[in-house]
Amino acid sequence: MATAWDRLAALPAKCARDTFTAIVTTYTFSAGGTDTNVSAVFDNLPEALPLEIETAFSGSLPTLDVILADLSQAPKQGDTLVLNGTTYEVSDVQLDGLGNALLALVE
Protein backbone atom coordinates (compact mmCIF):
# COMPACT_ATOMS: atom_id res chain seq x y z
CA MET A 1 0.00 0.00 0.00
CA ALA A 2 1.38 3.40 -0.96
CA THR A 3 2.19 5.87 1.80
CA ALA A 4 1.81 9.64 1.50
CA TRP A 5 5.57 9.84 0.84
CA ASP A 6 5.30 7.24 -1.96
CA ARG A 7 2.53 9.25 -3.62
CA LEU A 8 4.55 12.47 -3.36
CA ALA A 9 7.70 10.81 -4.71
CA ALA A 10 5.67 9.45 -7.65
CA LEU A 11 4.60 12.91 -8.89
CA PRO A 12 7.63 13.49 -11.22
CA ALA A 13 7.23 9.99 -12.68
CA LYS A 14 3.52 10.63 -13.27
CA CYS A 15 4.33 13.85 -15.14
CA ALA A 16 6.78 11.98 -17.37
CA ARG A 17 4.32 9.12 -17.91
CA ASP A 18 1.51 11.49 -18.85
CA THR A 19 3.82 13.37 -21.27
CA PHE A 20 4.73 10.20 -23.14
CA THR A 21 2.33 7.69 -24.64
CA ALA A 22 0.78 5.92 -21.70
CA ILE A 23 -1.90 3.28 -22.03
CA VAL A 24 -4.57 2.26 -19.54
CA THR A 25 -4.94 -1.42 -18.70
CA THR A 26 -6.46 -3.53 -15.95
CA TYR A 27 -3.72 -5.08 -13.84
CA THR A 28 -4.78 -8.42 -12.36
CA PHE A 29 -2.90 -9.77 -9.36
CA SER A 30 -2.28 -13.52 -9.27
CA ALA A 31 -2.98 -13.65 -5.51
CA GLY A 32 -4.62 -11.08 -3.29
CA GLY A 33 -4.75 -7.43 -4.17
CA THR A 34 -7.50 -5.60 -5.98
CA ASP A 35 -7.53 -5.56 -9.77
CA THR A 36 -6.45 -2.04 -10.69
CA ASN A 37 -6.83 0.16 -13.76
CA VAL A 38 -3.35 1.53 -14.27
CA SER A 39 -1.87 4.04 -16.70
CA ALA A 40 1.63 2.95 -17.71
CA VAL A 41 4.14 3.09 -20.54
CA PHE A 42 4.20 -0.05 -22.71
CA ASP A 43 7.15 -0.84 -24.95
CA ASN A 44 7.86 -3.80 -27.18
CA LEU A 45 11.60 -3.44 -27.69
CA PRO A 46 13.34 -5.45 -30.38
CA GLU A 47 16.03 -7.63 -28.89
CA ALA A 48 18.73 -9.57 -30.68
CA LEU A 49 19.08 -13.04 -29.23
CA PRO A 50 22.59 -14.35 -29.89
CA LEU A 51 23.16 -18.03 -30.37
CA GLU A 52 26.33 -20.02 -29.92
CA ILE A 53 26.43 -20.63 -33.65
CA GLU A 54 27.17 -17.97 -36.25
CA THR A 55 23.57 -16.91 -36.75
CA ALA A 56 21.25 -15.04 -34.46
CA PHE A 57 17.57 -14.35 -34.49
CA SER A 58 15.64 -11.45 -33.12
CA GLY A 59 12.60 -11.29 -30.95
CA SER A 60 10.95 -8.70 -28.80
CA LEU A 61 10.91 -7.89 -25.13
CA PRO A 62 7.55 -6.39 -24.13
CA THR A 63 7.79 -4.28 -20.98
CA LEU A 64 5.48 -2.15 -18.90
CA ASP A 65 6.84 0.73 -16.81
CA VAL A 66 4.52 1.24 -13.82
CA ILE A 67 4.41 3.60 -10.87
CA LEU A 68 4.13 1.47 -7.74
CA ALA A 69 1.84 3.97 -5.99
CA ASP A 70 -0.75 3.28 -8.72
CA LEU A 71 -1.06 -0.38 -7.69
CA SER A 72 -2.83 -1.78 -4.62
CA GLN A 73 0.17 -4.04 -3.88
CA ALA A 74 3.63 -4.77 -5.26
CA PRO A 75 3.68 -6.43 -8.69
CA LYS A 76 5.01 -9.97 -8.93
CA GLN A 77 5.63 -12.79 -11.36
CA GLY A 78 2.41 -14.40 -12.52
CA ASP A 79 0.30 -11.23 -12.49
CA THR A 80 -1.52 -10.57 -15.78
CA LEU A 81 -2.77 -7.70 -17.91
CA VAL A 82 -4.29 -7.18 -21.35
CA LEU A 83 -2.63 -4.75 -23.76
CA ASN A 84 -3.94 -4.09 -27.27
CA GLY A 85 -6.02 -7.28 -27.12
CA THR A 86 -3.10 -9.49 -26.03
CA THR A 87 -2.91 -11.08 -22.57
CA TYR A 88 0.53 -10.80 -20.98
CA GLU A 89 1.96 -12.40 -17.86
CA VAL A 90 4.58 -10.68 -15.73
CA SER A 91 7.77 -12.74 -15.98
CA ASP A 92 10.12 -10.42 -14.08
CA VAL A 93 9.86 -7.32 -11.89
CA GLN A 94 12.73 -4.82 -11.81
CA LEU A 95 12.28 -2.21 -9.05
CA ASP A 96 14.20 1.02 -9.62
CA GLY A 97 14.28 2.09 -5.96
CA LEU A 98 12.49 5.34 -6.84
CA GLY A 99 8.90 4.11 -6.73
CA ASN A 100 8.71 2.62 -10.23
CA ALA A 101 9.02 -0.89 -11.64
CA LEU A 102 9.81 -2.21 -15.09
CA LEU A 103 7.81 -5.36 -15.72
CA ALA A 104 9.05 -7.89 -18.29
CA LEU A 105 6.07 -9.51 -20.00
CA VAL A 106 5.44 -12.74 -21.89
CA GLU A 107 2.43 -13.69 -24.01
C-alpha positions in Angstrom: 0.0 0.0 0.0 1.4 3.4 -1.0 2.2 5.9 1.8 1.8 9.6 1.5 5.6 9.8 0.8 5.3 7.2 -2.0 2.5 9.2 -3.6 4.5 12.5 -3.4 7.7 10.8 -4.7 5.7 9.5 -7.7 4.6 12.9 -8.9 7.6 13.5 -11.2 7.2 10.0 -12.7 3.5 10.6 -13.3 4.3 13.9 -15.1 6.8 12.0 -17.4 4.3 9.1 -17.9 1.5 11.5 -18.9 3.8 13.4 -21.3 4.7 10.2 -23.1 2.3 7.7 -24.6 0.8 5.9 -21.7 -1.9 3.3 -22.0 -4.6 2.3 -19.5 -4.9 -1.4 -18.7 -6.5 -3.5 -16.0 -3.7 -5.1 -13.8 -4.8 -8.4 -12.4 -2.9 -9.8 -9.4 -2.3 -13.5 -9.3 -3.0 -13.7 -5.5 -4.6 -11.1 -3.3 -4.8 -7.4 -4.2 -7.5 -5.6 -6.0 -7.5 -5.6 -9.8 -6.4 -2.0 -10.7 -6.8 0.2 -13.8 -3.4 1.5 -14.3 -1.9 4.0 -16.7 1.6 3.0 -17.7 4.1 3.1 -20.5 4.2 0.0 -22.7 7.2 -0.8 -25.0 7.9 -3.8 -27.2 11.6 -3.4 -27.7 13.3 -5.5 -30.4 16.0 -7.6 -28.9 18.7 -9.6 -30.7 19.1 -13.0 -29.2 22.6 -14.4 -29.9 23.2 -18.0 -30.4 26.3 -20.0 -29.9 26.4 -20.6 -33.7 27.2 -18.0 -36.3 23.6 -16.9 -36.7 21.2 -15.0 -34.5 17.6 -14.4 -34.5 15.6 -11.5 -33.1 12.6 -11.3 -30.9 11.0 -8.7 -28.8 10.9 -7.9 -25.1 7.6 -6.4 -24.1 7.8 -4.3 -21.0 5.5 -2.1 -18.9 6.8 0.7 -16.8 4.5 1.2 -13.8 4.4 3.6 -10.9 4.1 1.5 -7.7 1.8 4.0 -6.0 -0.8 3.3 -8.7 -1.1 -0.4 -7.7 -2.8 -1.8 -4.6 0.2 -4.0 -3.9 3.6 -4.8 -5.3 3.7 -6.4 -8.7 5.0 -10.0 -8.9 5.6 -12.8 -11.4 2.4 -14.4 -12.5 0.3 -11.2 -12.5 -1.5 -10.6 -15.8 -2.8 -7.7 -17.9 -4.3 -7.2 -21.4 -2.6 -4.7 -23.8 -3.9 -4.1 -27.3 -6.0 -7.3 -27.1 -3.1 -9.5 -26.0 -2.9 -11.1 -22.6 0.5 -10.8 -21.0 2.0 -12.4 -17.9 4.6 -10.7 -15.7 7.8 -12.7 -16.0 10.1 -10.4 -14.1 9.9 -7.3 -11.9 12.7 -4.8 -11.8 12.3 -2.2 -9.1 14.2 1.0 -9.6 14.3 2.1 -6.0 12.5 5.3 -6.8 8.9 4.1 -6.7 8.7 2.6 -10.2 9.0 -0.9 -11.6 9.8 -2.2 -15.1 7.8 -5.4 -15.7 9.0 -7.9 -18.3 6.1 -9.5 -20.0 5.4 -12.7 -21.9 2.4 -13.7 -24.0 
